[in-house]
Amino acid sequence: MDKFGHQYRFKTDDDVPGTQIGRKSDKSGDGLKNISSRRTPNAPELDDILAFDDRVDSASSVDIFEWLKSTYQNGRGFELGTFDCSLLGVAMRQQAAKWEAISCGYAGDTVAIVHSFITKLLETLCLNERVSQRLLDLLLDGLLEQYSKTITQVKSFVNVELASVPMTLNHYFNDNLEKWWVTSSPIPI
């Protein structure tokens, strides 16, 4: 999430085009394209549950400050010194557009690891292969239901974060935002 969870990235002095670790280059030569958020292979019985798009595009080469400046300028209100109240929510949703794929990929890896553990545990405890397979068959419907609920819950959590209006109960945020606005505003308030 830290490396790939954002649409626009902060430029640093160390930035050298094409050197970001873990990203795959495309054949067109224009740079970095996408990565997979999954690291663990699925057991065949998990393919239907874990059939979601886990690929995320790499961060845009546009500097986040330039993007925010453009977004702010396009979202200014009609009166001087005002801006669209939904601007923060729009910016947040756009910047965090990859969160669902990354979160589902992480949860999918967790489901695959847990399922692999249960399968190997049954194989180890039951010396007879038919007995271990029969036990797994008995458990499978309940397990698949829980795995499916896990992915649904992850999607729901991300949706709550991105579909609602951003809000904080931290009063220091508004105080600091107001201080920043007063010192950064080109228009005297």
Phi, psi and omega per residue, in radians:
M1 nan -0.691 -3.113
D2 -1.112 -0.729 -3.089
K3 -1.497 -0.617 -2.971
F4 -2.154 0.036 -3.037
G5 -1.426 0.056 -3.088
H6 -2.101 2.601 -3.132
Q7 -1.374 -0.711 -3.133
Y8 -2.078 2.461 -3.072
R9 -1.985 2.760 3.082
F10 -1.364 2.295 3.077
K11 -1.326 2.518 3.076
T12 -2.248 2.940 3.104
D13 -1.163 -0.401 -3.097
D14 -1.465 -0.087 -3.063
D15 -1.100 2.138 3.018
V16 -2.270 2.124 -3.056
P17 -0.926 2.356 3.046
G18 1.416 0.205 -3.090
T19 -1.941 0.154 -3.118
Q20 -1.211 2.206 -3.074
I21 -1.245 2.429 3.039
G22 1.549 -0.115 -3.138
R23 -1.736 2.564 -3.109
K24 -1.755 2.388 -3.127
S25 -1.474 2.544 3.090
D26 -1.584 3.003 -3.076
K27 -1.419 -0.243 -3.086
S28 -1.328 -0.245 3.089
G29 1.464 0.070 -3.111
D30 -1.577 0.147 3.009
G31 2.126 -2.430 -2.938
L32 -1.661 2.457 -3.091
K33 -2.037 -1.299 -3.072
N34 -2.623 2.910 3.124
I35 -2.351 2.870 3.028
S36 -1.714 2.392 3.107
S37 -1.527 -0.096 3.125
R38 -1.656 2.530 3.099
R39 -2.196 -0.287 -3.048
T40 -1.932 2.273 3.119
P41 -1.243 2.691 3.139
N42 -1.509 2.567 2.846
A43 -1.288 2.611 -3.085
P44 -0.942 -0.606 -3.108
E45 -1.260 -0.161 3.141
L46 -1.710 -0.118 -3.035
D47 -0.989 -0.709 -3.128
D48 -1.207 -0.691 -3.097
I49 -1.264 -0.661 -3.072
L50 -1.740 0.520 -3.140
A51 -1.630 1.249 3.075
F52 -2.264 2.810 -3.131
D53 -1.361 1.991 -3.109
D54 -1.859 0.184 -3.137
R55 -1.558 2.402 3.084
V56 -2.224 2.431 3.066
D57 -1.243 2.618 3.075
S58 -1.217 2.875 -3.120
A59 -1.063 2.564 3.096
S60 -1.110 2.664 3.089
S61 -1.368 -0.133 3.108
V62 -1.250 2.274 3.117
D63 -1.149 2.400 -3.087
I64 -1.051 -0.611 -3.139
F65 -1.156 -0.692 3.086
E66 -1.140 -0.747 3.136
W67 -1.119 -0.786 3.130
L68 -1.108 -0.697 3.117
K69 -1.085 -0.792 3.119
S70 -1.120 -0.766 3.130
T71 -1.083 -0.740 3.118
Y72 -1.118 -0.813 -3.119
Q73 -1.109 -0.624 3.113
N74 -1.340 -0.280 -3.109
G75 -1.878 0.243 -3.139
R76 -1.143 2.587 3.120
G77 -1.394 -3.141 -3.110
F78 -1.309 -0.523 -3.124
E79 -1.655 2.706 3.122
L80 -1.071 2.388 3.072
G81 1.383 0.164 3.130
T82 -1.992 2.772 3.063
F83 -2.512 2.817 -3.118
D84 -1.043 2.215 -3.075
C85 -1.177 -0.332 3.124
S86 -1.562 0.060 -3.077
L87 -1.022 -0.761 -3.136
L88 -1.101 -0.750 3.122
G89 -1.123 -0.736 3.120
V90 -1.111 -0.802 3.138
A91 -1.110 -0.735 3.140
M92 -1.091 -0.813 -3.138
R93 -1.091 -0.712 -3.127
Q94 -1.224 -0.737 -3.132
Q95 -1.182 -0.529 -3.067
A96 -1.834 0.394 -3.084
A97 -1.050 -0.383 -3.098
K98 -1.574 -0.095 -3.039
W99 -1.018 -0.708 -3.101
E100 -1.128 -0.821 -3.136
A101 -1.080 -0.721 -3.138
I102 -1.215 -0.767 3.139
S103 -1.121 -0.768 3.113
C104 -1.152 -0.631 3.080
G105 -1.088 -0.762 3.112
Y106 -1.115 -0.815 3.123
A107 -1.129 -0.670 3.098
G108 -1.085 -0.721 3.062
D109 -1.091 -0.725 3.124
T110 -1.093 -0.789 3.101
V111 -1.053 -0.796 -3.136
A112 -1.089 -0.701 3.134
I113 -1.192 -0.776 3.119
V114 -1.081 -0.772 -3.135
H115 -1.117 -0.719 3.099
S116 -1.093 -0.721 3.116
F117 -1.081 -0.831 -3.136
I118 -1.063 -0.768 3.136
T119 -1.079 -0.831 -3.135
K120 -1.172 -0.615 3.099
L121 -1.091 -0.807 3.116
L122 -1.102 -0.711 3.120
E123 -1.128 -0.625 -3.132
T124 -1.303 -0.728 -3.090
L125 -1.318 -0.577 -3.113
C126 -1.764 1.963 -3.114
L127 -1.196 -0.456 3.127
N128 -1.590 2.143 -3.092
E129 -1.083 -0.652 3.140
R130 -1.135 -0.656 3.135
V131 -1.158 -0.799 -3.138
S132 -1.118 -0.683 3.128
Q133 -1.179 -0.691 3.125
R134 -1.142 -0.734 3.090
L135 -1.086 -0.743 3.104
L136 -1.090 -0.714 3.103
D137 -1.067 -0.681 3.125
L138 -1.167 -0.640 -3.108
L139 -1.443 -0.365 -2.925
L140 -1.042 -0.768 -3.115
D141 -1.033 -0.802 3.130
G142 -1.156 -0.695 3.122
L143 -1.125 -0.815 -3.126
L144 -1.074 -0.636 3.100
E145 -1.127 -0.747 3.126
Q146 -1.183 -0.676 3.104
Y147 -1.098 -0.747 3.124
S148 -1.102 -0.726 3.103
K149 -1.089 -0.628 3.128
T150 -1.053 -0.853 -3.131
I151 -1.132 -0.722 3.111
T152 -1.071 -0.730 -3.137
Q153 -1.148 -0.704 3.111
V154 -1.076 -0.813 3.111
K155 -1.064 -0.667 3.123
S156 -1.130 -0.752 3.121
F157 -1.060 -0.785 -3.135
V158 -1.138 -0.720 3.135
N159 -1.080 -0.712 3.106
V160 -1.062 -0.727 -3.128
E161 -1.175 -0.675 -3.006
L162 -1.725 -0.372 -3.083
A163 -1.556 -0.381 -3.105
S164 -1.612 3.008 3.123
V165 -1.321 2.246 3.115
P166 -1.037 2.383 -3.082
M167 -2.570 2.550 3.027
T168 -2.353 2.559 3.064
L169 -1.712 0.106 -3.134
N170 -1.523 1.910 -3.077
H171 -1.188 -0.359 3.117
Y172 -1.168 -0.499 3.125
F173 -1.051 -0.896 -3.139
N174 -1.121 -0.684 3.110
D175 -1.075 -0.795 -3.138
N176 -1.217 -0.634 3.088
L177 -1.099 -0.732 3.122
E178 -1.137 -0.747 3.103
K179 -1.078 -0.747 3.136
W180 -1.101 -0.760 -3.105
W181 -1.075 -0.742 -3.115
V182 -1.136 -0.732 -3.108
T183 -1.394 -0.421 -3.068
S184 -1.753 -0.280 -3.055
S185 -1.187 2.275 3.075
P186 -1.271 -0.251 -3.120
I187 -1.855 2.143 3.123
P188 -1.087 2.395 -3.118
I189 -1.865 nan nan
